[in-house]
């Protein structure tokens, strides 16, 4: 039995995009072998456990390095994208297809969450750099983050139902 969608995306293509995203981490971590093996794992076994293993491996690479805005922002972007793509493709065989509207809905939620995450990362690095020196900055930052998270969650809930 097969279902014919108007517009659909093959599962293998989304897996290839997630593997390519993992390969983008090679210059960031300064290693080629681990990202290539991780990309192969994502292509062969798209499972949330694989993404969790990638997160642990990435944390191991970043842990002993000095904090870097580029590294943190890239890891947050790539690992979130891989998690979204794996969630879409995990239950399907490589020959399966995913409806286009489902992919667009997932990426709309991804974009909103990434805007919030990248803003928090930037705000964290600005605070670590010592730009604001008064103690009320922390209160304002936490309040702003809380408002942004609530607004983002409400937007995602309204547009993904």
Backbone as a printed PyTorch tensor [residue, N CA C, xyz], in Angstrom:
tensor([[[ 0.8400, -1.1740,  0.0000],
         [ 0.0000,  0.0000,  0.0000],
         [ 0.8860,  1.2400,  0.0000]],

        [[ 0.4960,  2.2400, -0.7290],
         [ 1.2530,  3.4890, -0.7330],
         [ 0.2840,  4.6590, -0.7060]],

        [[ 0.7820,  5.7410, -0.1390],
         [ 0.0040,  6.9720, -0.0600],
         [ 0.6690,  7.9810, -0.9830]],

        [[-0.1160,  8.6290, -1.8010],
         [ 0.4300,  9.5980, -2.7410],
         [ 0.2200, 11.0080, -2.1930]],

        [[ 1.3180, 11.6800, -1.8310],
         [ 1.2710, 13.0460, -1.3330],
         [ 1.4070, 14.0120, -2.5060]],

        [[ 0.8340, 15.1930, -2.3600],
         [ 1.0250, 16.2080, -3.3960],
         [ 2.4890, 16.6230, -3.4610]],

        [[ 3.0000, 17.0220, -2.3250],
         [ 4.4060, 17.4260, -2.2320],
         [ 5.0110, 16.6740, -1.0700]],

        [[ 6.0730, 15.9400, -1.3390],
         [ 6.7060, 15.1680, -0.2790],
         [ 8.2190, 15.1860, -0.4660]],

        [[ 8.8950, 14.8190,  0.6070],
         [10.3530, 14.7980,  0.6190],
         [10.7840, 13.3770,  0.9620]],

        [[11.7410, 12.8180,  0.2320],
         [12.1950, 11.4750,  0.5720],
         [12.9550, 11.4660,  1.9060]],

        [[12.7690, 10.4060,  2.6730],
         [13.4310, 10.2900,  3.9730],
         [14.9470, 10.2620,  3.8200]],

        [[15.4380,  9.6130,  2.7670],
         [16.8850,  9.5420,  2.5800],
         [17.4860, 10.9220,  2.3730]],

        [[16.7370, 11.8430,  1.7550],
         [17.2450, 13.1890,  1.5280],
         [17.3760, 13.9500,  2.8540]],

        [[16.3720, 13.8170,  3.7180],
         [16.4540, 14.4790,  5.0190],
         [17.5640, 13.8740,  5.8700]],

        [[17.7720, 12.5790,  5.7590],
         [18.8970, 11.9560,  6.4770],
         [20.2310, 12.4570,  5.9370]],

        [[20.3190, 12.6280,  4.6290],
         [21.5560, 13.1490,  4.0290],
         [21.8090, 14.5920,  4.4750]],

        [[20.7470, 15.3900,  4.5940],
         [20.9010, 16.7710,  5.0720],
         [21.4020, 16.7760,  6.5060]],

        [[20.8530, 15.8930,  7.3510],
         [21.3180, 15.8520,  8.7370],
         [22.7670, 15.3690,  8.8150]],

        [[23.1510, 14.4060,  7.9790],
         [24.5460, 13.9440,  7.9490],
         [25.4780, 15.0570,  7.4750]],

        [[25.0350, 15.8300,  6.4850],
         [25.8510, 16.9590,  6.0220],
         [26.0050, 18.0040,  7.1210]],

        [[24.9470, 18.2000,  7.9080],
         [25.0400, 19.1250,  9.0360],
         [26.0680, 18.6650, 10.0490]],

        [[26.1020, 17.3660, 10.3030],
         [27.1030, 16.8330, 11.2370],
         [28.5110, 17.0330, 10.6660]],

        [[28.6570, 16.8850,  9.3540],
         [29.9710, 17.0950,  8.7400],
         [30.4260, 18.5550,  8.8410]],

        [[29.4690, 19.4790,  8.9700],
         [29.8410, 20.8900,  9.1530],
         [30.5440, 21.1310, 10.4840]],

        [[30.4130, 20.1890, 11.4180],
         [31.0780, 20.3340, 12.7110],
         [32.5770, 20.0350, 12.6440]],

        [[33.0360, 19.4240, 11.5510],
         [34.4470, 19.0430, 11.4430],
         [35.3960, 20.2320, 11.6400]],

        [[35.1980, 21.3790, 10.9640],
         [36.1150, 22.4880, 11.2050],
         [35.9810, 23.0850, 12.6120]],

        [[34.7940, 22.9610, 13.1920],
         [34.5710, 23.5390, 14.5180],
         [35.3060, 22.7370, 15.5870]],

        [[35.2490, 21.3990, 15.4990],
         [35.9020, 20.5650, 16.5040],
         [37.3510, 20.2780, 16.1630]],

        [[37.7610, 20.5530, 14.9300],
         [39.1520, 20.3430, 14.5460],
         [39.4860, 18.8830, 14.2820]],

        [[38.4840, 18.0630, 13.9990],
         [38.6890, 16.6510, 13.7230],
         [37.7870, 16.2610, 12.5590]],

        [[38.2250, 15.2930, 11.7710],
         [37.4200, 14.8610, 10.6360],
         [36.8270, 13.4790, 10.8630]],

        [[37.5580, 12.6140, 11.5370],
         [37.1430, 11.2210, 11.6780],
         [35.8380, 11.0980, 12.4620]],

        [[35.7330, 11.7610, 13.6000],
         [34.5390, 11.6300, 14.4380],
         [33.2930, 12.1820, 13.7430]],

        [[33.3300, 13.3750, 13.1230],
         [32.1360, 13.8150, 12.3970],
         [31.7440, 12.9060, 11.2320]],

        [[32.7140, 12.3150, 10.5350],
         [32.3850, 11.3970,  9.4370],
         [31.6980, 10.1440,  9.9890]],

        [[32.2170,  9.6060, 11.0940],
         [31.5790,  8.4340, 11.7120],
         [30.1900,  8.7870, 12.2430]],

        [[30.0460,  9.9790, 12.8090],
         [28.7400, 10.4100, 13.3200],
         [27.7490, 10.6030, 12.1770]],

        [[28.2100, 11.1540, 11.0580],
         [27.3330, 11.3280,  9.8940],
         [26.8860,  9.9690,  9.3490]],

        [[27.7980,  9.0110,  9.3150],
         [27.4250,  7.6700,  8.8640],
         [26.4150,  7.0380,  9.8190]],

        [[26.5940,  7.2700, 11.1240],
         [25.6450,  6.7250, 12.0970],
         [24.2650,  7.3320, 11.9130]],

        [[24.2020,  8.6300, 11.6250],
         [22.9100,  9.2870, 11.4100],
         [22.2460,  8.7510, 10.1420]],

        [[23.0200,  8.4920,  9.1090],
         [22.4440,  7.9600,  7.8680],
         [21.9190,  6.5350,  8.0640]],

        [[22.6690,  5.7160,  8.7960],
         [22.2930,  4.3130,  8.9520],
         [21.2960,  4.0780, 10.0840]],

        [[21.3950,  4.8560, 11.1410],
         [20.5490,  4.6310, 12.3110],
         [19.9780,  5.9640, 12.8090]],

        [[18.9700,  6.4930, 12.1180],
         [18.3720,  7.7530, 12.5810],
         [17.4800,  7.4920, 13.7880]],

        [[18.0470,  7.6700, 14.9590],
         [17.3340,  7.3780, 16.1980],
         [17.6870,  8.4750, 17.2120]],

        [[16.7570,  8.8390, 18.0930],
         [17.0830,  9.8480, 19.1200],
         [18.2810,  9.4700, 19.9800]],

        [[18.5140,  8.1760, 20.1860],
         [19.6910,  7.7430, 20.9370],
         [20.9840,  8.1090, 20.2220]],

        [[20.9680,  8.0640, 18.9020],
         [22.1390,  8.4680, 18.1240],
         [22.4100,  9.9550, 18.3070]],

        [[21.3550, 10.7540, 18.3380],
         [21.5190, 12.1940, 18.5560],
         [22.0490, 12.4540, 19.9650]],

        [[21.5720, 11.7010, 20.9500],
         [22.0740, 11.8520, 22.3170],
         [23.5580, 11.4990, 22.3880]],

        [[23.9640, 10.4530, 21.6710],
         [25.3830, 10.0930, 21.6290],
         [26.2020, 11.2030, 20.9760]],

        [[25.6550, 11.8050, 19.9050],
         [26.3510, 12.9310, 19.2650],
         [26.5080, 14.1050, 20.2260]],

        [[25.4870, 14.3550, 21.0130],
         [25.5520, 15.4270, 21.9960],
         [26.6600, 15.1650, 23.0100]],

        [[26.7740, 13.9330, 23.4820],
         [27.8260, 13.5920, 24.4380],
         [29.2130, 13.7030, 23.8080]],

        [[29.3430, 13.2440, 22.5750],
         [30.6300, 13.3370, 21.8720],
         [30.9980, 14.8050, 21.6650]],

        [[30.0240, 15.6100, 21.2460],
         [30.2800, 17.0400, 21.0520],
         [30.6640, 17.7260, 22.3450]],

        [[29.9880, 17.3730, 23.4290],
         [30.3240, 17.9600, 24.7320],
         [31.7440, 17.5770, 25.1360]],

        [[32.1490, 16.3550, 24.8160],
         [33.5180, 15.9340, 25.1260],
         [34.5530, 16.7410, 24.3620]],

        [[34.2510, 17.1020, 23.1170],
         [35.1850, 17.9150, 22.3400],
         [35.2600, 19.3390, 22.8720]],

        [[34.1340, 19.8830, 23.2710],
         [34.0720, 21.2960, 23.6390],
         [34.4730, 21.5210, 25.0930]],

        [[34.3580, 20.5250, 25.9280],
         [34.4860, 20.6860, 27.3740],
         [35.8020, 21.3350, 27.7890]],

        [[36.9270, 20.9140, 27.2270],
         [38.2330, 21.4170, 27.6670],
         [38.7240, 22.6100, 26.8720]],

        [[37.9100, 23.1330, 25.9710],
         [38.3050, 24.3040, 25.2040],
         [37.8260, 25.5700, 25.9060]],

        [[38.4830, 26.6910, 25.6440],
         [37.9370, 27.9460, 26.1790],
         [36.5970, 28.2490, 25.5110]],

        [[35.6910, 28.9360, 26.2160],
         [34.3730, 29.2180, 25.6300],
         [34.4890, 30.0070, 24.3320]],

        [[33.7260, 29.5750, 23.3370],
         [33.7380, 30.2240, 22.0360],
         [32.3020, 30.3960, 21.5610]],

        [[31.9660, 31.6060, 21.1800],
         [30.6230, 31.8870, 20.6870],
         [30.3230, 31.0880, 19.4250]],

        [[31.2850, 30.9990, 18.5110],
         [31.0920, 30.2660, 17.2640],
         [30.8340, 28.7830, 17.5190]],

        [[31.6160, 28.1830, 18.4090],
         [31.4630, 26.7610, 18.6950],
         [30.1060, 26.4880, 19.3400]],

        [[29.7350, 27.2780, 20.3320],
         [28.4410, 27.0680, 21.0090],
         [27.2730, 27.2700, 20.0530]],

        [[27.3110, 28.3340, 19.2710],
         [26.2120, 28.6100, 18.3420],
         [26.1060, 27.5270, 17.2680]],

        [[27.2450, 27.0550, 16.7610],
         [27.2290, 26.0170, 15.7270],
         [26.7060, 24.7020, 16.2750]],

        [[27.1860, 24.3150, 17.4690],
         [26.6970, 23.0750, 18.0640],
         [25.2010, 23.1320, 18.3260]],

        [[24.7200, 24.2400, 18.8590],
         [23.2840, 24.3630, 19.1380],
         [22.4740, 24.2650, 17.8490]],

        [[22.9360, 24.9060, 16.7910],
         [22.2260, 24.8900, 15.5180],
         [22.2270, 23.4980, 14.8900]],

        [[23.4040, 22.8940, 14.7780],
         [23.5260, 21.6090, 14.0850],
         [22.8340, 20.4890, 14.8620]],

        [[23.0650, 20.4080, 16.1610],
         [22.4630, 19.3120, 16.9240],
         [20.9440, 19.4380, 16.9950]],

        [[20.4360, 20.6640, 17.0550],
         [18.9880, 20.8390, 17.0370],
         [18.4150, 20.4400, 15.6750]],

        [[19.0790, 20.8370, 14.6000],
         [18.6120, 20.4680, 13.2570],
         [18.6270, 18.9530, 13.0730]],

        [[19.6860, 18.3090, 13.5390],
         [19.7730, 16.8530, 13.4170],
         [18.6680, 16.1920, 14.2450]],

        [[18.4000, 16.7150, 15.4370],
         [17.3350, 16.1440, 16.2760],
         [15.9720, 16.2650, 15.5920]],

        [[15.7050, 17.4050, 14.9600],
         [14.4290, 17.5940, 14.2610],
         [14.3230, 16.6450, 13.0700]],

        [[15.3880, 16.5340, 12.2970],
         [15.3560, 15.6610, 11.1250],
         [15.2560, 14.1860, 11.5130]],

        [[15.9230, 13.8040, 12.5830],
         [15.8370, 12.4190, 13.0390],
         [14.4290, 12.1150, 13.5380]],

        [[13.8130, 13.0690, 14.2280],
         [12.4460, 12.8550, 14.6990],
         [11.4960, 12.6410, 13.5190]],

        [[11.7540, 13.3180, 12.4130],
         [10.9050, 13.1480, 11.2350],
         [11.1640, 11.8330, 10.5050]],

        [[12.4160, 11.4000, 10.4440],
         [12.7520, 10.2580,  9.5900],
         [12.9300,  8.9420, 10.3340]],

        [[13.0130,  8.9500, 11.6460],
         [13.2890,  7.7130, 12.3990],
         [12.2930,  6.5930, 12.1290]],

        [[10.9830,  6.8580, 12.0870],
         [10.0670,  5.7300, 11.8960],
         [ 9.9600,  5.2440, 10.4490]],

        [[10.6560,  5.8900,  9.5230],
         [10.4920,  5.5600,  8.1070],
         [11.6940,  4.8000,  7.5580]],

        [[11.4570,  3.9570,  6.5490],
         [12.5900,  3.3620,  5.8340],
         [13.2110,  4.4320,  4.9310]],

        [[14.4140,  4.1860,  4.4450],
         [15.0530,  5.1890,  3.5730],
         [14.2340,  5.5320,  2.3340]],

        [[13.4020,  4.6080,  1.8730],
         [12.5870,  4.8800,  0.6900],
         [11.2810,  5.5940,  1.0310]],

        [[11.0210,  5.8070,  2.3100],
         [ 9.7950,  6.4770,  2.7230],
         [ 9.7670,  7.9380,  2.3150]],

        [[ 8.5830,  8.5240,  2.3810],
         [ 8.4200,  9.9330,  2.0160],
         [ 7.6810, 10.6410,  3.1400]],

        [[ 8.0010, 11.9180,  3.3100],
         [ 7.3930, 12.7410,  4.3540],
         [ 6.6620, 13.8820,  3.6750]],

        [[ 5.4390, 14.1130,  4.1050],
         [ 4.6290, 15.1700,  3.5100],
         [ 5.3180, 16.5240,  3.6960]],

        [[ 5.2720, 17.3400,  2.6580],
         [ 5.9320, 18.6420,  2.6700],
         [ 5.4360, 19.5650,  3.7730]],

        [[ 4.1340, 19.5500,  4.0440],
         [ 3.5920, 20.4120,  5.1000],
         [ 4.1550, 20.0360,  6.4660]],

        [[ 4.3770, 18.7470,  6.6950],
         [ 4.9440, 18.3050,  7.9660],
         [ 6.3810, 18.8000,  8.1220]],

        [[ 7.1380, 18.7580,  7.0470],
         [ 8.5220, 19.2480,  7.0840],
         [ 8.5380, 20.7530,  7.3240]],

        [[ 7.6760, 21.4940,  6.6340],
         [ 7.6230, 22.9520,  6.8320],
         [ 7.1900, 23.3160,  8.2410]],

        [[ 6.2410, 22.5980,  8.7950],
         [ 5.7890, 22.8560, 10.1590],
         [ 6.9180, 22.6030, 11.1620]],

        [[ 7.6760, 21.5320, 10.9460],
         [ 8.7940, 21.2200, 11.8360],
         [ 9.8750, 22.2880, 11.7470]],

        [[10.1350, 22.7860, 10.5390],
         [11.1690, 23.8040, 10.3980],
         [10.7040, 25.1800, 10.8760]],

        [[ 9.4170, 25.4480, 10.8720],
         [ 8.9290, 26.6990, 11.4500],
         [ 9.1740, 26.6980, 12.9520]],

        [[ 8.8570, 25.5960, 13.6210],
         [ 9.1290, 25.4870, 15.0530],
         [10.6300, 25.5350, 15.3080]],

        [[11.4210, 24.8810, 14.4520],
         [12.8790, 24.9000, 14.5720],
         [13.4140, 26.3290, 14.5020]],

        [[12.9070, 27.1090, 13.5580],
         [13.3890, 28.4890, 13.3900],
         [13.0830, 29.3360, 14.6160]],

        [[11.8930, 29.2170, 15.1600],
         [11.5310, 30.0100, 16.3410],
         [12.4160, 29.6350, 17.5210]],

        [[12.5890, 28.3470, 17.7390],
         [13.4070, 27.8980, 18.8650],
         [14.8570, 28.3100, 18.6670]],

        [[15.3600, 28.2350, 17.4410],
         [16.7470, 28.6210, 17.1950],
         [16.9800, 30.1140, 17.4190]],

        [[16.0130, 30.9360, 17.0630],
         [16.1550, 32.3740, 17.3360],
         [16.3110, 32.6000, 18.8370]],

        [[15.4830, 31.9200, 19.6220],
         [15.5780, 32.0620, 21.0720],
         [16.8990, 31.5100, 21.6100]],

        [[17.2960, 30.3400, 21.1440],
         [18.5300, 29.7170, 21.6290],
         [19.7440, 30.5660, 21.2640]],

        [[19.8040, 31.0180, 20.0190],
         [20.9550, 31.8270, 19.6100],
         [20.9910, 33.1560, 20.3570]],

        [[19.8160, 33.7280, 20.6390],
         [19.7870, 34.9660, 21.4290],
         [20.3030, 34.7160, 22.8390]],

        [[19.9140, 33.5900, 23.4300],
         [20.4040, 33.2700, 24.7760],
         [21.9020, 33.0140, 24.7800]],

        [[22.4110, 32.3600, 23.7500],
         [23.8470, 32.1250, 23.6600],
         [24.5840, 33.4570, 23.5380]],

        [[24.0930, 34.3250, 22.6660],
         [24.7180, 35.6430, 22.5250],
         [24.6610, 36.4550, 23.8030]],

        [[23.5290, 36.4020, 24.4730],
         [23.3770, 37.1090, 25.7380],
         [24.3180, 36.5540, 26.8030]],

        [[24.4880, 35.2510, 26.8280],
         [25.4070, 34.6210, 27.7840],
         [26.8380, 35.0760, 27.5420]],

        [[27.2420, 35.1030, 26.2910],
         [28.6080, 35.5250, 25.9970],
         [28.8000, 37.0170, 26.2510]],

        [[27.7660, 37.8060, 26.0210],
         [27.8680, 39.2340, 26.3460],
         [28.0120, 39.4160, 27.8530]],

        [[27.2940, 38.6390, 28.6340],
         [27.3960, 38.7380, 30.0910],
         [28.7570, 38.2490, 30.5700]],

        [[29.3000, 37.1920, 29.9290],
         [30.6220, 36.6960, 30.3350],
         [31.7210, 37.6740, 29.9680]],

        [[31.5070, 38.4600, 28.9320],
         [32.5240, 39.4160, 28.5060],
         [32.5930, 40.6140, 29.4380]],

        [[31.6320, 40.7320, 30.3440],
         [31.6650, 41.8150, 31.3080],
         [31.1270, 43.1250, 30.7690]],

        [[30.3370, 43.0790, 29.6920],
         [29.8070, 44.3290, 29.1540],
         [28.9400, 45.0560, 30.1740]],

        [[27.9030, 44.4450, 30.7120],
         [27.1620, 45.1090, 31.7760],
         [27.7830, 44.7530, 33.1230]],

        [[27.9420, 45.7230, 33.9870],
         [28.5830, 45.4730, 35.2730],
         [27.6200, 45.6060, 36.4430]],

        [[26.4050, 46.0870, 36.2250],
         [25.4810, 46.2370, 37.3390],
         [24.7020, 44.9470, 37.5660]],

        [[24.2730, 44.7150, 38.8090],
         [23.6400, 43.4470, 39.1610],
         [22.2410, 43.3110, 38.6060]],

        [[21.5920, 44.4100, 38.2660],
         [20.2360, 44.3110, 37.7230],
         [20.2170, 43.7290, 36.3260]],

        [[21.3640, 43.6910, 35.6700],
         [21.4140, 43.1020, 34.3380],
         [20.9680, 41.6490, 34.3680]],

        [[21.3930, 40.9100, 35.4040],
         [21.0040, 39.4970, 35.5070],
         [19.4890, 39.3680, 35.6360]],

        [[18.8710, 40.2370, 36.4180],
         [17.4210, 40.1880, 36.5850],
         [16.7260, 40.4980, 35.2630]],

        [[17.1990, 41.5240, 34.5690],
         [16.6120, 41.8710, 33.2780],
         [16.8220, 40.7730, 32.2490]],

        [[17.9940, 40.1760, 32.2590],
         [18.2830, 39.1170, 31.3000],
         [17.3910, 37.9040, 31.5430]],

        [[17.2450, 37.4970, 32.7940],
         [16.3970, 36.3410, 33.1070],
         [14.9420, 36.6400, 32.7540]],

        [[14.4780, 37.8530, 33.0610],
         [13.0950, 38.2250, 32.7170],
         [12.9010, 38.2160, 31.1990]],

        [[13.8560, 38.7510, 30.4580],
         [13.7650, 38.7440, 29.0000],
         [13.7690, 37.3470, 28.4220]],

        [[14.6060, 36.4860, 28.9750],
         [14.6560, 35.0960, 28.5150],
         [13.3340, 34.3950, 28.8080]],

        [[12.7910, 34.6200, 30.0000],
         [11.5030, 33.9950, 30.3590],
         [10.3930, 34.4450, 29.4210]],

        [[10.3420, 35.7420, 29.1310],
         [ 9.3150, 36.2540, 28.2200],
         [ 9.5070, 35.6640, 26.8210]],

        [[10.7500, 35.5830, 26.3630],
         [11.0270, 35.0280, 25.0380],
         [10.6390, 33.5570, 24.9620]],

        [[10.9330, 32.7960, 26.0070],
         [10.5820, 31.3740, 26.0020],
         [ 9.0690, 31.1860, 25.9940]],

        [[ 8.3680, 31.9520, 26.8370],
         [ 6.9070, 31.8330, 26.8780],
         [ 6.3050, 32.2120, 25.5220]],

        [[ 6.7880, 33.3060, 24.9390],
         [ 6.2720, 33.7290, 23.6380],
         [ 6.5770, 32.6840, 22.5620]],

        [[ 7.7750, 32.1290, 22.5850],
         [ 8.1430, 31.1150, 21.6060],
         [ 7.3360, 29.8430, 21.7450]],

        [[ 7.1290, 29.3960, 22.9730],
         [ 6.3350, 28.1830, 23.1980],
         [ 4.8920, 28.3950, 22.7540]],

        [[ 4.3350, 29.5600, 23.0640],
         [ 2.9600, 29.8450, 22.6450],
         [ 2.8540, 29.8910, 21.1230]],

        [[ 3.8460, 30.5010, 20.4550],
         [ 3.8190, 30.5790, 18.9980],
         [ 3.9050, 29.1810, 18.3980]],

        [[ 4.8250, 28.3640, 18.9160],
         [ 4.9870, 27.0080, 18.3950],
         [ 3.7030, 26.2030, 18.6320]],

        [[ 3.1040, 26.3410, 19.8060],
         [ 1.8770, 25.5980, 20.1110],
         [ 0.7280, 25.9920, 19.1680]],

        [[ 0.6220, 27.2770, 18.8570],
         [-0.4460, 27.7320, 17.9620],
         [-0.2360, 27.2980, 16.5330]],

        [[ 1.0110, 27.2700, 16.0790],
         [ 1.2690, 27.0290, 14.6610],
         [ 1.6430, 25.5950, 14.3290]],

        [[ 1.6960, 24.7120, 15.3050],
         [ 2.0310, 23.3230, 15.0020],
         [ 0.8990, 22.3720, 15.3420]],

        [[-0.2820, 22.8840, 15.6460],
         [-1.4110, 22.0150, 16.0060],
         [-2.0750, 21.4910, 14.7610]]])
